[in-house]
């Protein structure tokens, strides 16, 4: 866990683990994570989903280039609008824009 998150969530440090070779934190954060407890025979005895929000915040929202320093949402300047979204693990995003004339324009954004 990044140091900034570790200080804020120090009561969650009940255990630690190392990532397998070739696996990165960025890769893990692109999906759902589940912590699994197994008995000595390897049988699963319990499982729980992991809370990712603190890790996402520590990795992507803080620092000089983090999302906390960005103007997110719709920013209107004159007759133009810029739309910024913070979704660090999103694989796809669709933007729906309804014009005053009730015409609907749907655009996939990168």
C-alpha positions in Angstrom: 0.0 0.0 0.0 1.4 3.4 -0.8 2.8 5.3 2.2 0.1 8.0 2.1 -2.7 5.5 2.2 -0.9 3.3 4.8 -0.9 6.3 7.3 -4.5 7.0 6.7 -5.7 3.4 6.9 -3.1 2.0 9.4 -5.8 0.0 11.2 -6.3 -2.1 8.1 -2.8 -3.5 8.1 -3.7 -6.9 9.6 -1.6 -8.8 7.0 0.8 -8.2 4.1 1.6 -10.0 0.9 3.8 -9.7 -2.1 2.6 -9.6 -5.6 3.6 -12.5 -7.8 6.3 -11.8 -10.4 4.9 -10.0 -13.4 1.7 -8.8 -11.6 1.4 -5.1 -11.0 -0.9 -3.1 -8.7 -2.2 -1.3 -11.7 -3.2 -4.6 -13.3 -5.0 -5.8 -10.1 -6.9 -2.6 -9.8 -8.6 -3.1 -13.2 -11.0 -5.6 -11.7 -12.6 -6.8 -8.5 -10.3 -8.2 -5.8 -11.3 -10.9 -3.3 -9.3 -12.0 -0.3 -9.6 -15.7 0.3 -8.8 -17.6 3.5 -7.9 -21.3 3.1 -7.3 -24.0 5.7 -4.3 -26.2 5.9 -5.7 -28.5 3.2 -6.2 -25.6 0.8 -10.0 -25.6 1.1 -11.6 -22.1 1.0 -13.1 -21.3 4.4 -13.9 -17.6 3.9 -13.8 -14.8 1.3 -14.4 -11.1 1.2 -14.3 -8.4 -1.3 -11.6 -5.8 -0.9 -12.2 -2.0 -0.6 -10.3 -0.4 -3.4 -11.2 3.3 -2.9 -8.4 4.1 -0.6 -5.8 2.6 -2.9 -7.2 4.3 -6.0 -7.2 7.6 -4.2 -3.6 7.1 -3.0 -2.4 6.1 -6.5 -4.3 8.4 -8.8 -6.0 11.3 -6.9 -3.1 12.8 -4.9 0.1 14.5 -5.9 0.8 17.3 -8.3 -0.8 15.5 -11.3 -3.6 13.8 -9.3 -7.3 14.1 -10.0 -7.7 16.3 -6.9 -6.0 19.1 -8.8 -8.1 18.7 -11.9 -11.3 20.6 -12.8 -13.6 17.6 -13.4 -17.1 17.5 -15.0 -18.3 20.1 -17.5 -16.3 23.3 -17.9 -18.0 25.9 -20.0 -15.9 28.6 -21.7 -17.9 30.9 -24.1 -19.7 28.6 -26.5 -17.5 25.6 -25.9 -17.5 23.0 -23.2 -14.8 20.6 -22.0 -15.7 17.4 -20.2 -13.2 15.7 -17.9 -13.9 12.4 -16.1 -11.8 10.7 -13.5 -12.1 6.9 -13.9 -8.6 5.5 -13.5 -9.7 1.8 -13.9 -12.4 2.3 -16.5 -12.1 0.1 -19.6 -14.8 2.0 -21.5 -16.8 5.1 -21.1 -19.8 6.4 -23.1 -20.8 10.0 -23.1 -24.4 10.9 -23.8 -25.1 14.5 -24.8 -28.7 15.8 -25.3 -28.9 19.0 -27.3 -31.6 21.6 -26.8 -33.3 20.5 -30.0 -33.8 17.1 -28.3 -31.4 15.3 -30.6 -29.3 12.8 -28.8 -25.6 12.4 -29.6 -23.7 9.4 -28.1 -19.9 9.4 -28.4 -17.4 6.8 -27.1 -14.5 8.7 -25.6 -10.9 7.5 -25.2 
